[in-house]
Amino acid sequence: MKHFLSILLLLSFCQTSYATITTGSELQEMCKSDDQKAQGVCLGTISGISETTQIYQGMGYIPKIYCAKSMSRFELAEVIVSYLDDHPQILEKQAGVIFLTAMKEKFPCK
């Protein structure tokens, strides 16, 4: 649990230059938008969280939280949006928390 909280703190620093997505609701809105800039913010946010997680895992700062094959940012977005659609009660949680929770549930390490 200590490691999970550490990564959440690290991911809270992931920001975008176009807009700041802080909640699942904002992430879902951007990902489902027809606007290309909004979709770019969605994909950039998800890529940033994913890459930050991989870097810190690779450096040994945090344990492996989820075990997924290599995925494109589009595939990652599909997983996250699907999770948000299925769990509307978490829409106001922080986007990084939602990403890690969704990935851990979808791709648990065995």
C-alpha positions in Angstrom: 0.0 0.0 0.0 2.9 2.3 0.8 4.3 1.9 -2.7 0.8 2.5 -4.3 0.5 5.8 -2.4 4.0 6.8 -3.5 3.2 6.3 -7.1 0.0 8.3 -6.8 1.9 11.2 -5.4 4.4 11.0 -8.2 1.6 10.8 -10.8 -0.1 13.9 -9.3 2.7 15.9 -10.9 1.8 14.8 -14.5 0.3 17.8 -16.2 -0.4 18.8 -19.8 0.2 22.2 -21.4 -3.1 22.5 -23.2 -5.3 21.8 -20.2 -5.0 20.1 -16.9 -7.0 17.0 -16.4 -7.3 16.2 -12.7 -10.4 14.1 -12.5 -11.9 11.0 -14.2 -14.8 13.1 -15.3 -12.5 15.5 -17.1 -10.5 12.7 -18.6 -13.7 10.9 -19.8 -15.0 14.1 -21.4 -11.7 14.7 -23.3 -11.4 11.1 -24.4 -15.0 11.0 -25.7 -14.8 14.5 -27.4 -15.0 14.9 -31.2 -12.5 17.8 -30.8 -9.0 16.7 -31.9 -7.2 18.9 -29.3 -9.3 17.4 -26.5 -8.5 13.9 -27.8 -4.9 14.8 -27.8 -5.1 15.9 -24.2 -6.7 12.7 -23.3 -4.1 10.6 -25.1 -1.3 12.7 -23.8 -2.5 12.5 -20.2 -2.9 8.7 -20.4 0.5 8.3 -22.1 2.1 10.5 -19.4 0.7 8.5 -16.6 1.6 5.2 -18.2 5.2 6.3 -19.1 5.8 7.8 -15.6 4.6 4.5 -14.1 6.9 2.5 -16.3 9.9 4.7 -15.6 9.5 4.5 -11.8 8.9 0.8 -12.0 12.0 0.4 -14.2 14.1 2.4 -11.7 12.9 0.2 -8.8 11.1 3.1 -7.0 7.8 1.4 -7.1 6.7 -2.3 -7.5 4.8 -3.5 -10.6 1.2 -2.4 -10.1 -0.2 -4.0 -13.3 1.1 -6.5 -15.8 -0.1 -5.6 -19.3 1.5 -6.3 -22.7 2.8 -3.3 -24.6 -0.2 -1.2 -25.5 -0.7 1.8 -27.7 -2.0 5.0 -26.2 -5.3 4.4 -28.1 -5.6 0.9 -26.5 -4.8 2.4 -23.1 -7.5 5.1 -23.6 -10.1 2.4 -24.5 -9.3 0.6 -21.2 -9.6 3.7 -19.1 -12.8 5.0 -20.8 -14.4 1.6 -20.5 -13.5 1.5 -16.8 -14.9 5.0 -16.3 -18.1 4.0 -18.1 -18.5 1.0 -15.9 -17.6 2.8 -12.6 -19.3 6.3 -12.7 -19.0 6.5 -8.9 -15.3 7.2 -9.3 -15.5 10.0 -11.8 -14.4 12.7 -9.3 -11.2 10.7 -8.3 -7.8 11.9 -9.5 -7.0 10.7 -13.1 -3.8 9.0 -12.0 -5.6 7.0 -9.4 -8.2 5.9 -11.9 -5.6 4.9 -14.4 -3.7 2.7 -11.9 -6.9 1.2 -10.5 -8.3 0.4 -13.9 -5.0 -1.1 -15.2 -4.6 -3.1 -12.0 -8.1 -4.6 -12.3 -7.8 -5.3 -16.0 -4.2 -6.6 -16.0 -3.4 -8.0 -12.5 0.0 -9.4 -11.9 -0.2 -13.1 -11.2 
